[in-house]
Amino acid sequence: MAIIDFKQAVVRLTFETGYTLDGKVIKKSSSYRNVNQAATADQLGDVVGILSGFSSRPLLAAEKIETGNIQN
């Protein structure tokens, strides 16, 4: 049976920074490392709210990205 060995987790926030001449949204993202594997959705939501408050740009998306090694 294979298992996944947790390596790291990152929270990525994507902000709207403006529009192109074609009307498409210009996006800028910021990543924050060292996210605890056991962090709950409510805890991450609180952190995202605080971090997005430091920006004057509208928040478009927040993602938790986990990486790990698959071992047999």
C-alpha positions, -999 to 999 in steps of 0.1 A, spaced: 0 0 0 14 34 -9 15 63 15 20 100 11 47 115 33 39 152 39 66 175 27 53 211 30 22 233 26 19 267 11 -10 293 12 -12 313 -21 -33 344 -22 -42 359 -56 -51 395 -59 -66 417 -87 -41 444 -97 -59 459 -126 -71 453 -162 -55 450 -195 -66 470 -225 -86 440 -236 -105 440 -203 -88 409 -188 -80 409 -151 -43 413 -142 -35 390 -112 -6 390 -87 -1 362 -62 18 360 -29 28 327 -13 33 320 23 53 289 34 56 268 65 18 262 69 11 235 95 -2 203 80 -29 201 107 -42 237 102 -80 236 98 -100 255 72 -113 279 99 -77 287 110 -65 292 74 -96 314 67 -86 336 97 -50 339 85 -61 346 49 -84 374 62 -55 390 81 -30 387 53 -54 400 27 -61 430 50 -25 441 44 -32 446 7 -53 474 -9 -61 451 -38 -92 428 -39 -86 392 -30 -96 368 -59 -86 335 -45 -69 317 -16 -54 282 -20 -37 257 3 -11 237 -17 4 206 -2 33 186 -15 45 152 -4 64 122 -14 46 90 -25 62 59 -10 54 23 -15 
